[in-house]
Amino acid sequence: MLAVAAVSFLAACENSGEPDPSSTLNFDAAVVAADGVLEDLQMMHGPKLGLRGAVFPPLPNESDCFQADGQFQCHPFERDGLTYTRTITYLDENGDPQTDENGDPLYDEATTDGIRYQISVEGDFDREWWSASIDRERDLTVTGLKDDNSEAGGDGVVTWNGSGSGYVERSHHSDGGAFRLYTIESSSVIGAVVVPYPRTEDGWPVSGTITRAMTITRESDTGDGGTVTRTVTIEFTGEQFVTVTVGDDTYTLDLSERGFGPAKMRDRHRQTMRGH
């Protein structure tokens, strides 16, 4: 399933003059990627590895999920205008699905080493300078659950890997009034993102990257449309603020943000990039 977002937002720079079209497009690509990354992290950071979090379901022995084909398939639920659909597969230390003698999915705190989450998200939301209709899909796997993470109150880490795909439609109005319509096809790779476990409020990802490859088609009232490609990379270092790299441009993203919008990502070259 692909992501479809119809988005409109206003973004302006503190410096005067017309922004460079390439840098403006890079910023827009960074915003798209950053929004997805914050959603990725929300899923990774749910309590009990998301099993009882806002995005992930309760433990599947409750009525929210049912057993089918060696998995737990969970009923859709809504949050902030978005509908989440999830499938959960428990994995042993070899990465194989873990089931009981009847072939039903089995979670065992002592033997389950990984969990695979297949997640689709769709719906509408309104944020500061941003309204969207989205449809996204992710396939995430967390491993390292058997490592000595919780005995005697000790701290540890788990590792997330996965992929996603997307199709995004956006309308963007700059401070100069130029109208641009973006259609973005993308694929993402979540590569060895190491997250502290159990999670704390300031337990930011220790390492790893999330990369999005984008094919961006732009239409404009000034006629400067066309199709370009961009790769957006976000690298984690254990800090709250991370670097978003698009070509030669870099931006700073605050991982603590909720209700993300383009005004909340700072251009490191210009010190700030805020919406009006």
C-alpha positions in Angstrom: 0.0 0.0 0.0 1.3 3.4 -0.9 1.1 6.7 1.0 -1.1 9.4 -0.5 -1.0 12.9 1.1 -2.6 16.1 -0.2 -0.8 18.7 1.8 -0.7 22.5 1.9 1.6 24.5 4.0 3.4 27.9 4.2 7.1 28.0 4.9 9.3 31.1 5.0 12.9 31.9 5.7 14.1 34.6 8.0 16.6 35.8 5.3 15.3 38.1 2.6 15.1 37.4 -1.2 13.8 34.6 -3.2 14.9 31.1 -2.0 16.9 28.9 -4.4 14.4 26.6 -6.1 16.6 23.6 -5.5 17.0 24.3 -1.8 13.3 25.0 -1.5 12.5 21.6 -3.0 15.2 20.0 -0.8 13.5 21.5 2.3 10.1 20.2 1.1 11.6 16.7 0.7 13.1 16.9 4.1 9.8 17.8 5.7 8.1 14.8 4.0 10.8 12.5 5.2 10.9 14.0 8.7 7.2 13.6 9.2 7.5 9.9 8.3 10.5 9.4 10.6 8.7 10.9 13.6 5.9 8.5 13.0 8.4 5.6 12.7 9.9 6.6 16.1 6.4 6.9 17.7 5.9 3.3 16.7 9.3 2.2 18.0 9.0 4.1 21.3 5.6 2.8 22.4 5.5 1.3 25.9 6.3 -2.4 26.0 7.8 -1.9 22.5 4.5 -0.6 21.3 2.5 -3.6 22.6 0.4 -1.3 24.8 1.2 2.0 23.2 -1.0 4.4 21.4 0.0 3.2 17.9 0.4 -0.5 18.6 -2.3 -2.8 20.1 -2.7 -4.2 23.5 -1.2 -7.6 24.1 -3.0 -9.9 21.6 -4.6 -12.1 24.2 -7.2 -9.3 24.5 -10.1 -8.7 22.2 -8.3 -6.2 19.9 -6.6 -8.9 17.9 -7.4 -12.3 16.5 -5.3 -15.3 15.5 -4.9 -16.1 11.8 -2.2 -17.9 9.8 0.3 -17.9 12.6 -0.1 -14.2 13.2 -2.1 -11.8 15.3 -4.3 -9.6 13.0 -5.6 -6.6 14.9 -8.7 -4.7 14.3 -8.2 -1.1 12.9 -8.3 1.7 15.4 -8.3 5.5 15.0 -6.1 8.1 16.5 -6.0 11.8 15.5 -8.0 11.2 12.4 -5.8 8.3 11.2 -6.7 4.7 11.0 -4.1 2.1 11.9 -4.2 -1.5 10.8 -1.6 -3.9 12.2 -0.4 -7.5 11.9 2.0 -8.9 14.5 4.3 -12.0 14.2 6.4 -13.2 17.1 9.9 -14.5 16.1 12.3 -16.8 17.8 16.1 -16.2 18.0 16.5 -17.6 14.5 14.0 -15.1 13.1 11.3 -17.8 12.5 7.6 -17.3 13.4 6.9 -18.5 16.9 3.8 -20.7 17.4 2.5 -23.2 19.8 1.7 -26.8 19.2 -1.6 -25.8 17.5 0.1 -23.5 15.1 -1.3 -20.4 16.9 1.1 -17.4 17.4 2.9 -17.6 20.6 4.6 -14.8 22.7 6.9 -16.0 25.4 8.8 -13.5 27.4 11.6 -16.0 27.9 12.0 -17.2 24.2 10.6 -14.5 21.9 13.5 -12.6 20.5 11.8 -10.5 17.9 8.5 -9.0 16.7 7.5 -8.2 13.2 4.9 -5.4 12.7 3.2 -4.8 9.4 1.4 -1.5 9.7 -0.8 0.5 7.4 -1.9 4.1 8.2 -4.5 6.1 6.4 -6.7 9.1 7.0 -6.7 12.9 7.2 -5.0 15.3 9.6 -4.6 19.0 10.1 -1.5 20.6 11.5 0.2 24.0 11.6 0.5 25.0 8.0 -0.2 21.5 6.9 -3.3 19.4 6.1 -3.0 16.0 4.7 -4.7 12.8 3.5 -2.3 9.9 3.9 -2.0 6.2 3.2 1.2 4.6 4.3 2.6 1.1 4.8 5.6 -0.1 6.9 7.2 -3.5 7.6 9.2 -3.2 10.8 11.0 -5.9 12.9 12.4 -5.4 16.4 15.1 -7.8 17.6 17.1 -8.3 20.8 14.3 -8.9 23.2 16.0 -11.9 24.7 19.2 -9.9 25.5 19.5 -9.0 29.2 17.5 -5.8 29.0 15.3 -5.9 32.1 16.8 -8.2 34.7 17.5 -6.4 38.0 16.2 -3.2 36.5 19.1 -3.1 34.0 19.0 -1.0 30.8 19.6 -2.4 27.4 18.8 -1.8 23.7 16.7 -3.3 20.9 17.3 -2.9 17.2 14.8 -2.0 14.5 15.0 -2.8 10.8 12.4 -2.5 8.1 11.1 -0.8 5.0 8.2 1.2 3.7 6.8 2.7 0.5 4.8 5.8 -0.3 3.0 8.0 -2.8 2.5 11.6 -1.7 0.6 14.5 -3.3 1.3 17.9 -1.7 0.5 21.6 -2.5 3.0 24.0 -1.0 2.7 27.8 -0.9 5.9 29.7 -0.3 6.3 33.2 1.3 6.6 34.6 -2.2 3.1 33.3 -3.2 4.3 30.8 -5.8 2.2 27.7 -5.9 3.8 24.3 -6.3 2.2 20.9 -6.5 4.3 17.8 -5.6 3.7 14.2 -6.4 6.3 12.1 -4.6 6.9 8.4 -5.0 9.2 7.0 -2.3 10.7 4.0 -0.7 12.3 3.9 2.8 14.8 1.8 4.6 15.0 1.6 8.4 18.6 0.4 8.9 19.7 -0.9 12.3 18.1 1.8 14.4 19.2 1.0 18.0 16.7 2.2 20.7 17.2 2.1 24.5 14.9 -0.4 26.2 13.0 0.0 28.5 12.3 3.4 27.0 12.7 6.6 28.9 11.5 10.1 27.9 15.0 11.1 26.8 15.9 7.7 25.4 16.7 8.8 21.8 17.9 6.3 19.2 21.5 5.6 19.8 22.6 4.8 16.2 21.2 3.8 12.8 19.7 5.5 9.8 16.4 6.0 8.1 16.7 6.7 4.4 14.0 7.7 1.9 14.5 7.7 -1.9 12.1 10.0 -3.6 11.0 10.7 -7.1 9.4 14.2 -7.0 7.2 15.6 -9.8 6.5 19.3 -9.4 4.0 21.6 -11.1 4.1 25.4 -10.6 2.2 28.5 -11.5 5.5 29.8 -12.8 5.9 26.9 -15.1 9.0 25.4 -13.7 7.8 21.9 -13.2 9.6 18.7 -13.8 10.7 15.4 -12.2 13.7 15.1 -10.0 15.0 12.5 -7.5 16.2 13.1 -4.0 17.6 10.9 -1.2 16.9 12.0 2.3 19.0 10.5 5.1 18.5 10.9 8.9 21.2 9.6 11.1 20.7 8.9 14.8 23.4 9.6 17.4 21.6 9.3 20.8 20.8 13.0 20.8 17.4 14.8 20.7 18.4 16.8 17.6 19.4 14.9 14.5 20.7 16.0 11.1 18.5 15.6 8.0 20.6 15.5 4.8 19.2 16.2 1.3 22.0 16.6 -1.2 24.2 19.4 -0.1 21.6 20.8 2.3 21.3 19.9 5.9 18.5 20.6 8.4 18.0 19.9 12.1 15.0 17.9 13.4 13.8 17.8 17.0 12.8 14.2 17.8 10.6 15.4 20.6 8.2 17.1 18.3 4.6 16.1 18.1 2.2 17.3 15.5 5.1 18.0 13.2 5.0 20.7 10.5 7.4 22.5 8.2 7.9 25.3 10.7 9.4 22.9 13.2 12.5 21.9 11.3 15.5 24.3 11.4 17.7 25.0 8.5 21.3 24.6 9.9 22.7 26.9 7.2 20.3 29.7 7.9 20.0 29.0 11.7 16.2 28.9 11.5 13.5 28.2 9.1 10.1 29.1 10.5 6.6 29.4 9.0 4.4 32.5 9.2 
